[in-house]
Amino acid sequence: MSSEIHHHDHDSNNEMSFDEKLMKLLSHWIKHNEEHALNYRKWAEKAKVNGRRKAAGLLEDAAEMSLATNGKFTAALVTLGKE
């Protein structure tokens, strides 16, 4: 387990408008999911090397799901500019 502390306090700046806050959150979540997907893929490769093909496949699936979620977040960002 990493010693890095991960905070999820996404409601700390009350001076932003709702749209600004939502856009900032969506951008943060996209970056966060990309980092997770990269880590899942790294561990999928390690699992393959260690003969854990099924686990590796599931980790690859998890990476794809994270990136698919980013598609929804990106679409939400686009809609904010159009509503």
Secondary structure as a PSIPRED ss2 file (coil, helix, strand):
# PSIPRED VFORMAT (PSIPRED V4.0)

   1 M C   1.000  0.000  0.000
   2 S C   1.000  0.000  0.000
   3 S C   1.000  0.000  0.000
   4 E C   1.000  0.000  0.000
   5 I C   1.000  0.000  0.000
   6 H C   1.000  0.000  0.000
   7 H C   1.000  0.000  0.000
   8 H C   1.000  0.000  0.000
   9 D C   1.000  0.000  0.000
  10 H C   1.000  0.000  0.000
  11 D C   1.000  0.000  0.000
  12 S C   1.000  0.000  0.000
  13 N C   1.000  0.000  0.000
  14 N C   1.000  0.000  0.000
  15 E C   1.000  0.000  0.000
  16 M C   1.000  0.000  0.000
  17 S C   1.000  0.000  0.000
  18 F H   0.000  1.000  0.000
  19 D H   0.000  1.000  0.000
  20 E H   0.000  1.000  0.000
  21 K H   0.000  1.000  0.000
  22 L H   0.000  1.000  0.000
  23 M H   0.000  1.000  0.000
  24 K H   0.000  1.000  0.000
  25 L H   0.000  1.000  0.000
  26 L H   0.000  1.000  0.000
  27 S H   0.000  1.000  0.000
  28 H H   0.000  1.000  0.000
  29 W H   0.000  1.000  0.000
  30 I H   0.000  1.000  0.000
  31 K H   0.000  1.000  0.000
  32 H H   0.000  1.000  0.000
  33 N H   0.000  1.000  0.000
  34 E H   0.000  1.000  0.000
  35 E H   0.000  1.000  0.000
  36 H H   0.000  1.000  0.000
  37 A H   0.000  1.000  0.000
  38 L H   0.000  1.000  0.000
  39 N H   0.000  1.000  0.000
  40 Y H   0.000  1.000  0.000
  41 R H   0.000  1.000  0.000
  42 K H   0.000  1.000  0.000
  43 W H   0.000  1.000  0.000
  44 A H   0.000  1.000  0.000
  45 E H   0.000  1.000  0.000
  46 K H   0.000  1.000  0.000
  47 A H   0.000  1.000  0.000
  48 K H   0.000  1.000  0.000
  49 V H   0.000  1.000  0.000
  50 N C   1.000  0.000  0.000
  51 G C   1.000  0.000  0.000
  52 R C   1.000  0.000  0.000
  53 R H   0.000  1.000  0.000
  54 K H   0.000  1.000  0.000
  55 A H   0.000  1.000  0.000
  56 A H   0.000  1.000  0.000
  57 G H   0.000  1.000  0.000
  58 L H   0.000  1.000  0.000
  59 L H   0.000  1.000  0.000
  60 E H   0.000  1.000  0.000
  61 D H   0.000  1.000  0.000
  62 A H   0.000  1.000  0.000
  63 A H   0.000  1.000  0.000
  64 E H   0.000  1.000  0.000
  65 M H   0.000  1.000  0.000
  66 S H   0.000  1.000  0.000
  67 L H   0.000  1.000  0.000
  68 A H   0.000  1.000  0.000
  69 T H   0.000  1.000  0.000
  70 N H   0.000  1.000  0.000
  71 G H   0.000  1.000  0.000
  72 K H   0.000  1.000  0.000
  73 F H   0.000  1.000  0.000
  74 T H   0.000  1.000  0.000
  75 A H   0.000  1.000  0.000
  76 A H   0.000  1.000  0.000
  77 L H   0.000  1.000  0.000
  78 V H   0.000  1.000  0.000
  79 T H   0.000  1.000  0.000
  80 L H   0.000  1.000  0.000
  81 G C   1.000  0.000  0.000
  82 K C   1.000  0.000  0.000
  83 E C   1.000  0.000  0.000
